[in-house]
């Protein structure tokens, strides 16, 4: 039954994709015979984000990033290749009418302008499972891409891209994103547009929109990240701030639990009696920012919650405890100038998730607190 449901969910989008590709082929055939003029496909706006670092990805090989499929996002990809991952050209294109397929795996744009559609499409894998219902988006600036509802990816990729495009956004009364928590983040960062939400796994009928190709996962630009963090800290006003040493843990209902976290807390409090222990997923954004703002040392089990280290204005050390090799948040900490220490635990059980990711990524794990001692002596 699951397989049948998946095929049915992909059917409307699949029909749209085939019809649009046929239209593109007919347009190109007519243009080759000079029956139709060749339309200009220049972006409506573009920004070159300099002094970045495309962490973990080989700019010469698009297969190393889940954010690029062949023929899509070529302006962005070529800027990354030519600069060896230090520069990213992000662009936006006006679409008078068309469709957007908005999924966890990425975005597919379908419109009359093939080049524009391919430039703003992003992601890989199954981007057709959107179902039969569609939603309308009109007169809006649109910022959607893979993993957009993930807290860390929204902050590092989506919000940073929008900061780089802030002057362009001033011309739009409405902004459409795919993250519910992103609304408050953008409000606190100073964006005053009406912020609309694109439903997850959605088929979007668009009219008079401008769609942006965002920074890919792993491209880190310290100035944008620091500006974003400074704006959100400033939004709290002069209220009291938190501890100098903070431990961040996943919400108890999540997978990838550090199961013996209490042992870790007991060991840390011998050295740091004022240690603050946070479960960010259980707290409002304002409290997360406030309790991290004064942190000098941040420890965290690996996961999106760890990106709250952004709020630490004078971060010196980031200690990540993980059971797999994902170093995304560690790379963010390093880009912000912190000294990074990574310690590894042991997976405790097999995850009950049928997802195309390494098994360890979703396993609960146990950590030996004694492994912290050499790191603590070095602080």
Order of alpha helices (4+ residues) and beta strands (2+ residues): alpha-beta-beta-alpha-beta-beta-alpha-beta-beta-alpha-alpha-beta-alpha-beta-beta-beta-alpha-beta-alpha-beta-alpha-beta-beta-alpha-beta-beta-beta-alpha
